[in-house]
Amino acid sequence: MSVALFIVGVALVVATWATLLATFVLPRGRSLFSAPSRLATRGVRALLVGCSSLVASFSKKDSVLALVGPVALLVQLAALLGSLLVGFAFMDYRWAGSFSLAFGESAAGVFTLGLTKIAGSTNDVVLVLAAASGAVAIALQIGYLPTIYQSFARREALVTLMESRAGIPAWGPEVLIRHQLVSTIDSLPDLYKAWETWAAEVAESHTTQPVLIYFRSPEPGFSWVLALLAVLDAASLHLAVLPNQAPSEARLCLRMGFTALRRLGRTLGWEIDHDPRPESPILLEYSAFEAAVAQLERFGFPIERSAAEAWPHFKGWRVNYETLAYRFADYLIAPHAPWSGPRAHLDETITLPDRPPHRAPDGDVVYDSRLRDGI
């Protein structure tokens, strides 16, 4: 029995080290050895989603769900240390002669750097390896945190920028409307270019460090999923209604945007349609699109195509990202913004982006909220 336990212990320690390397040293998103970390994160998410269902307001739900990412990191560390503890205890049982003594000696090695000595038979090599493994596991986690929060900060910089560009929560047509209202349409190419780079960075950081997907924005109304969806919808709408004047940056932003969503979806193990047909149906209704085009016209945004003419072109772009964006918004329980799909854990009330009054020296202009009916 002691030999069999020793073999099992060695296998458990080796598997734990492989998980440590896959998670912290050579992260590759979805791999066999990163499966325990993914399971721990999903377990934490399921638990906290259940807890969030006990509160009514979205701000309180957001406060509960904001714990998913940080708690998942702690649970991953606890699971790894626990696995090392059990593995080295099984290895040491051959010399300790009892499970209580073996686990005590293993715990002394993993959690106290081997400085604590338990009375009884032991194997010093096993305890030294236990001490080294525990120290390295904790050090890797500590060294991992700055990278996590640096990537998070870079992601949130442009998400926060969308407060003035698209409102809270972000909505695609609002991006074009606000730029028209303040006569800054010429800055849209720079916006699309910035979000193309943002999408590339997020695709890289969030696939190599998947726990970042679950980190929520500091403010309840913000969401990286909704911000990206708003920019992609703005670019699609821009190309659909103004084909001859829309900047090329809009196309590049769209392609990198839905590529990023596909890479993140694969990281979570979702089935991805890599080549959707332009004529395939989408969930967004034509009436909502028509109402948005009417708003653009009302506020003076240049239009080259009618809503009916632009719809097939808009749909051909949106089919590339709508399903994934909706699934991410639901999975992460993002605010229920317009054009962002249904939510399984929220009511059906859609939150419209706040549009501040446009104030100028020659008088105040108050926008009629009824112009957004039908979205």
C-alpha positions as CSV (number, residue, x, y, z in Angstrom):
1,M,0.0,0.0,0.0
2,S,2.8,2.5,0.9
3,V,4.4,2.0,-2.5
4,A,1.1,2.5,-4.3
5,L,0.5,5.7,-2.3
6,F,4.0,6.9,-3.1
7,I,3.4,6.5,-6.8
8,V,0.0,8.3,-6.6
9,G,1.7,11.1,-4.6
10,V,4.4,11.5,-7.2
11,A,1.8,11.6,-10.0
12,L,-0.2,14.2,-8.0
13,V,2.8,16.4,-7.4
14,V,3.9,16.2,-11.0
15,A,0.4,17.1,-12.2
16,T,0.3,20.0,-9.8
17,W,3.6,21.3,-11.1
18,A,2.4,21.0,-14.6
19,T,-0.7,23.0,-13.7
20,L,1.5,25.7,-12.1
21,L,3.7,25.9,-15.2
22,A,0.7,26.0,-17.5
23,T,-1.1,28.7,-15.4
24,F,1.7,31.0,-14.3
25,V,4.9,30.4,-16.3
26,L,3.8,29.3,-19.8
27,P,0.1,30.2,-20.0
28,R,-1.5,29.0,-23.2
29,G,-5.1,29.7,-22.5
30,R,-6.8,26.3,-23.0
31,S,-4.6,23.3,-22.4
32,L,-4.9,20.0,-20.6
33,F,-2.8,21.1,-17.6
34,S,-4.7,24.3,-17.2
35,A,-8.0,22.5,-16.8
36,P,-7.9,22.5,-12.9
37,S,-7.6,26.3,-12.9
38,R,-10.5,26.6,-15.3
39,L,-12.6,24.4,-13.2
40,A,-11.8,26.4,-10.1
41,T,-12.7,29.6,-11.8
42,R,-16.0,28.3,-13.2
43,G,-16.9,26.9,-9.7
44,V,-16.3,30.3,-8.1
45,R,-18.4,31.9,-10.9
46,A,-21.3,29.5,-10.4
47,L,-21.3,30.1,-6.7
48,L,-21.2,33.9,-6.9
49,V,-23.8,34.0,-9.7
50,G,-26.1,32.1,-7.4
51,C,-25.4,34.5,-4.6
52,S,-26.0,37.5,-6.8
53,S,-29.5,36.2,-7.6
54,L,-30.4,36.9,-4.0
55,V,-30.2,40.7,-4.5
56,A,-32.4,42.7,-6.7
57,S,-30.5,45.8,-7.8
58,F,-27.9,45.5,-10.5
59,S,-25.4,47.6,-8.6
60,K,-25.5,45.0,-5.7
61,K,-25.3,42.1,-8.2
62,D,-22.3,43.8,-9.7
63,S,-20.6,44.1,-6.3
64,V,-21.1,40.3,-5.7
65,L,-19.9,39.4,-9.2
66,A,-16.9,41.6,-9.0
67,L,-15.5,39.0,-6.5
68,V,-15.3,36.3,-9.2
69,G,-11.9,37.1,-10.6
70,P,-10.1,37.8,-7.3
71,V,-11.6,34.9,-5.4
72,A,-10.9,32.6,-8.3
73,L,-7.2,33.5,-8.0
74,L,-7.2,32.6,-4.3
75,V,-9.1,29.4,-4.9
76,Q,-6.6,28.4,-7.6
77,L,-3.7,29.0,-5.2
78,A,-5.5,27.1,-2.4
79,A,-6.3,24.2,-4.7
80,L,-2.7,24.0,-5.9
81,L,-1.3,24.1,-2.4
82,G,-3.8,21.5,-1.2
83,S,-2.8,19.3,-4.1
84,L,0.8,19.6,-3.1
85,L,0.0,18.9,0.5
86,V,-1.9,15.7,-0.3
87,G,0.7,14.6,-2.9
88,F,3.7,14.9,-0.5
89,A,1.7,13.3,2.4
90,F,1.1,10.3,0.2
91,M,4.8,10.2,-0.6
92,D,5.8,10.5,3.0
93,Y,3.4,7.9,4.3
94,R,6.0,5.2,3.5
95,W,8.3,6.6,6.2
96,A,5.8,8.2,8.6
97,G,3.7,5.1,9.0
98,S,0.5,7.0,9.6
99,F,-1.7,9.4,7.7
100,S,-1.9,11.9,10.5
101,L,1.9,12.1,10.8
102,A,2.4,12.2,7.0
103,F,-0.1,15.0,6.6
104,G,1.5,16.9,9.5
105,E,4.9,16.6,8.1
106,S,3.7,17.6,4.6
107,A,1.9,20.6,5.9
108,A,5.0,21.7,7.8
109,G,7.0,21.5,4.6
110,V,4.5,23.2,2.2
111,F,3.3,26.0,4.5
112,T,6.3,26.8,6.8
113,L,9.2,26.4,4.3
114,G,10.2,23.2,6.2
115,L,11.2,25.1,9.3
116,T,8.8,23.1,11.5
117,K,9.8,19.6,12.5
118,I,7.2,17.0,13.4
119,A,8.3,14.3,15.9
120,G,8.5,10.9,14.1
121,S,10.0,9.1,11.2
122,T,10.3,11.2,8.0
123,N,12.1,11.5,4.7
124,D,14.1,14.7,4.5
125,V,14.2,14.7,0.7
126,V,10.4,14.6,0.5
127,L,10.1,17.5,3.1
128,V,12.6,19.6,1.3
129,L,10.7,19.1,-2.0
130,A,7.5,20.0,-0.2
131,A,9.0,23.2,1.2
132,A,10.4,24.2,-2.2
133,S,7.2,23.5,-4.0
134,G,5.1,25.5,-1.5
135,A,7.4,28.5,-1.7
136,V,7.5,28.5,-5.5
137,A,3.8,28.1,-5.8
138,I,3.1,31.1,-3.6
139,A,5.9,33.2,-5.2
140,L,4.5,32.4,-8.7
141,Q,1.1,33.6,-7.6
142,I,2.4,36.8,-6.1
143,G,4.5,37.5,-9.2
144,Y,1.4,36.8,-11.4
145,L,-0.7,39.5,-9.8
146,P,1.1,42.6,-11.2
147,T,0.8,41.2,-14.7
148,I,-2.9,40.6,-14.1
149,Y,-3.6,44.1,-12.9
150,Q,-1.5,45.8,-15.5
151,S,-3.5,44.0,-18.3
152,F,-6.7,44.9,-16.5
153,A,-5.7,48.6,-16.2
154,R,-4.8,48.8,-19.9
155,R,-8.2,47.2,-20.8
156,E,-10.2,49.5,-18.7
157,A,-8.6,52.7,-20.0
158,L,-10.5,52.6,-23.3
159,V,-13.6,51.2,-21.6
160,T,-13.7,54.2,-19.4
161,L,-13.3,56.5,-22.4
162,M,-16.6,55.2,-23.8
163,E,-18.5,57.0,-21.0
164,S,-18.2,60.2,-23.0
165,R,-18.2,58.5,-26.4
166,A,-21.1,56.1,-26.1
167,G,-22.8,56.7,-22.7
168,I,-23.4,54.3,-19.8
169,P,-24.1,51.6,-20.7
170,A,-22.4,51.8,-24.1
171,W,-24.5,51.5,-27.3
172,G,-23.3,51.5,-30.9
173,P,-25.5,54.1,-32.5
174,E,-24.9,56.5,-29.6
175,V,-21.2,56.6,-30.6
176,L,-22.1,58.0,-34.0
177,I,-24.8,60.3,-32.6
178,R,-22.5,61.9,-30.0
179,H,-19.7,62.5,-32.5
180,Q,-22.2,64.2,-34.8
181,L,-23.6,66.3,-32.0
182,V,-20.2,67.8,-31.2
183,S,-18.9,67.9,-34.8
184,T,-16.1,65.4,-34.2
185,I,-16.9,62.7,-36.9
186,D,-13.4,63.2,-38.2
187,S,-12.0,61.6,-34.9
188,L,-13.9,58.3,-35.5
189,P,-11.0,56.8,-37.5
190,D,-8.7,57.3,-34.5
191,L,-11.3,55.7,-32.3
192,Y,-11.6,52.6,-34.6
193,K,-7.8,52.4,-34.7
194,A,-7.5,52.5,-31.0
195,W,-10.1,49.8,-30.5
196,E,-8.4,47.6,-33.1
197,T,-5.2,47.7,-31.0
198,W,-7.3,47.2,-27.8
199,A,-8.9,44.1,-29.3
200,A,-5.6,42.7,-30.2
201,E,-4.2,43.3,-26.8
202,V,-7.2,41.8,-25.0
203,A,-7.2,38.8,-27.3
204,E,-3.6,38.2,-26.3
205,S,-3.8,38.9,-22.5
206,H,-7.2,37.3,-21.9
207,T,-6.4,34.1,-23.7
208,T,-3.0,33.7,-21.9
209,Q,-4.6,34.8,-18.6
210,P,-8.3,33.7,-18.8
211,V,-9.2,34.8,-15.3
212,L,-9.1,38.4,-16.7
213,I,-12.3,37.7,-18.6
214,Y,-14.1,37.6,-15.2
215,F,-12.6,40.8,-13.9
216,R,-15.4,43.5,-14.0
217,S,-15.0,47.2,-14.5
218,P,-14.9,49.4,-11.3
219,E,-18.2,51.1,-12.1
220,P,-21.4,49.0,-12.4
221,G,-22.5,50.5,-15.7
222,F,-19.2,49.8,-17.5
223,S,-18.4,46.5,-19.2
224,W,-15.6,45.6,-21.6
225,V,-18.0,43.4,-23.5
226,L,-20.6,46.2,-24.0
227,A,-17.8,48.7,-24.9
228,L,-16.4,46.4,-27.6
229,L,-19.9,45.6,-28.9
230,A,-20.8,49.3,-29.1
231,V,-17.6,50.1,-31.1
232,L,-18.3,47.1,-33.5
233,D,-21.9,48.2,-33.9
234,A,-20.8,51.8,-34.6
235,A,-18.3,50.6,-37.2
236,S,-20.9,48.3,-38.8
237,L,-23.5,51.1,-38.9
238,H,-21.0,53.6,-40.2
239,L,-20.0,51.2,-43.1
240,A,-23.6,50.4,-43.8
241,V,-25.1,53.8,-44.0
242,L,-22.1,55.8,-45.3
243,P,-20.1,53.3,-47.5
244,N,-18.3,55.9,-49.6
245,Q,-17.1,58.0,-46.7
246,A,-16.6,55.5,-43.9
247,P,-12.9,55.2,-42.9
248,S,-11.0,52.0,-43.6
249,E,-10.2,51.8,-39.9
250,A,-13.8,50.8,-39.3
251,R,-13.2,47.5,-41.3
252,L,-9.9,46.8,-39.6
253,C,-11.5,47.4,-36.2
254,L,-14.4,45.1,-37.0
255,R,-12.1,42.2,-38.2
256,M,-9.9,42.4,-35.1
257,G,-12.9,42.8,-32.8
258,F,-14.7,39.6,-33.9
259,T,-11.4,37.8,-34.1
260,A,-10.8,38.7,-30.4
261,L,-14.2,37.5,-29.4
262,R,-13.6,34.2,-31.2
263,R,-10.3,33.6,-29.5
264,L,-11.8,34.4,-26.1
265,G,-14.7,32.0,-26.9
266,R,-12.3,29.2,-27.8
267,T,-10.5,29.8,-24.5
268,L,-13.7,29.1,-22.6
269,G,-14.4,26.0,-24.7
270,W,-17.3,27.4,-26.6
271,E,-18.2,26.2,-30.1
272,I,-17.4,28.9,-32.6
273,D,-18.7,29.5,-36.1
274,H,-15.6,30.7,-37.9
275,D,-17.3,31.5,-41.2
276,P,-20.9,32.7,-40.7
277,R,-22.7,33.5,-43.9
278,P,-23.6,37.2,-44.5
279,E,-27.2,36.4,-45.3
280,S,-27.6,34.4,-42.0
281,P,-30.3,35.7,-39.6
282,I,-29.3,37.8,-36.6
283,L,-31.2,38.4,-33.4
284,L,-31.4,42.2,-33.6
285,E,-34.6,43.2,-35.2
286,Y,-34.9,45.4,-38.3
287,S,-37.2,47.7,-36.5
288,A,-34.5,48.5,-33.9
289,F,-32.0,49.2,-36.7
290,E,-34.5,51.4,-38.6
291,A,-35.1,53.4,-35.4
292,A,-31.4,53.9,-34.9
293,V,-30.9,55.1,-38.5
294,A,-33.8,57.5,-38.0
295,Q,-32.0,59.0,-35.1
296,L,-28.8,59.4,-37.1
297,E,-30.8,61.3,-39.7
298,R,-32.5,63.4,-37.2
299,F,-29.2,64.6,-35.6
300,G,-27.7,65.3,-39.0
301,F,-25.3,62.3,-39.4
302,P,-24.6,62.0,-43.1
303,I,-26.5,59.1,-44.7
304,E,-26.0,57.6,-48.2
305,R,-28.3,54.6,-47.8
306,S,-31.8,54.3,-46.4
307,A,-32.4,51.9,-43.5
308,A,-33.7,49.3,-45.9
309,E,-30.7,49.6,-48.2
310,A,-28.2,49.6,-45.3
311,W,-29.7,46.6,-43.4
312,P,-28.2,43.8,-45.5
313,H,-24.8,45.3,-45.2
314,F,-25.1,45.9,-41.4
315,K,-26.4,42.4,-40.9
316,G,-23.5,41.0,-43.0
317,W,-21.1,42.6,-40.6
318,R,-23.0,41.9,-37.3
319,V,-23.4,38.2,-38.0
320,N,-19.7,37.9,-37.4
321,Y,-19.8,38.9,-33.8
322,E,-23.4,39.1,-32.5
323,T,-23.8,35.6,-31.2
324,L,-20.5,35.7,-29.3
325,A,-21.0,39.2,-28.0
326,Y,-24.5,38.3,-26.7
327,R,-23.2,35.1,-25.1
328,F,-20.4,37.0,-23.3
329,A,-22.8,39.7,-22.1
330,D,-25.1,37.0,-20.7
331,Y,-22.3,34.9,-19.3
332,L,-20.6,37.8,-17.5
333,I,-24.0,39.4,-16.6
334,A,-23.2,42.7,-18.2
335,P,-25.6,45.6,-17.8
336,H,-28.7,45.2,-20.0
337,A,-27.9,47.7,-22.7
338,P,-29.7,48.1,-26.0
339,W,-28.6,45.8,-28.8
340,S,-26.8,43.5,-26.3
341,G,-29.1,40.5,-26.2
342,P,-31.1,38.8,-23.4
343,R,-29.9,38.1,-19.9
344,A,-30.7,34.9,-18.0
345,H,-30.0,36.5,-14.6
346,L,-31.5,40.0,-15.1
347,D,-34.9,41.2,-15.8
348,E,-35.9,42.4,-19.3
349,T,-35.6,46.1,-18.6
350,I,-33.2,47.7,-21.0
351,T,-31.0,50.5,-19.6
352,L,-30.6,53.4,-22.1
353,P,-27.4,55.3,-22.2
354,D,-27.6,58.7,-20.5
355,R,-27.2,61.5,-23.0
356,P,-26.2,64.7,-21.2
357,P,-27.8,68.0,-22.4
358,H,-25.7,69.8,-24.9
359,R,-25.0,73.3,-23.5
360,A,-23.6,76.1,-25.5
361,P,-23.1,79.9,-24.9
362,D,-26.1,80.7,-27.2
363,G,-28.5,78.6,-25.0
364,D,-29.3,75.1,-23.8
365,V,-30.4,72.4,-26.1
366,V,-32.4,69.6,-24.4
367,Y,-32.7,66.3,-26.3
368,D,-36.0,64.6,-26.4
369,S,-35.6,61.1,-24.9
370,R,-38.5,59.9,-27.1
371,L,-36.1,60.0,-30.0
372,R,-34.7,56.7,-28.7
373,D,-38.1,54.9,-28.8
374,G,-37.9,51.6,-30.6
375,I,-34.3,50.7,-29.8
